[in-house]
């Protein structure tokens, strides 16, 4: 399995879940484990921090980390660093290609639109119902890009999914706590960047709601 994420809580959860399921990553990667990739789509100066977090989380579970795409130059859509629809499509297409090269049958994307009140880092109610339009768009994108990737599949079909897409912020935080995911290794943990500070406020509010033990003393 290839885990694609932004170095945040969703990626930490997917990695912890893969580590807890012995059968989830045995189709590719070092020693049959999962593979982690943090795509270069962040135009706000957080790319290095996100990639570093992804590498640390991968190492935590003994997974392989794809530091860069070694087979082909990064496409223009990714170089622009804009998480637009076209950029996400390009990212998922590249993820499917990397997965095929590494022998992974599945791509797990960490996309989690989250609680409607949590978008943009607003801290209102981590239990708020997810934005159904955003959830639907995420699931549709994963499905449609998978179909595109598999048009020329000569050696097996690649599955792309977004298993966290319909979770509220509260539910993702609760899952992270239950799985003992490496929350303190995510890219926004220190909150040194404005985007990171916003993400930290959002997710720490959700983690506080679920009574995450790591908040003790903070």
Buried (B, 14 or more C-beta within 10 A) or exposed (E): BBBBBBBBBBBBBBBBBBBEEEEBBBBBBBEEBBBBBBBBBBEEEBBEBBBBBBBBBBBBBEBBBBEEBEEEEBBEBBBBBBBEEEBBBBBBBBBBBBBBBBBBBBBBBBBBBBBBBBBEBBBBBBBBEBBEEBBBBBBEBBEEBBEEBBEEEEEEEBBBBBBBBBBBBBBBBBBBBBBEBBBEBBBBBEBEBEBBBBBBBBBBBBBEBBEBEEEEEE
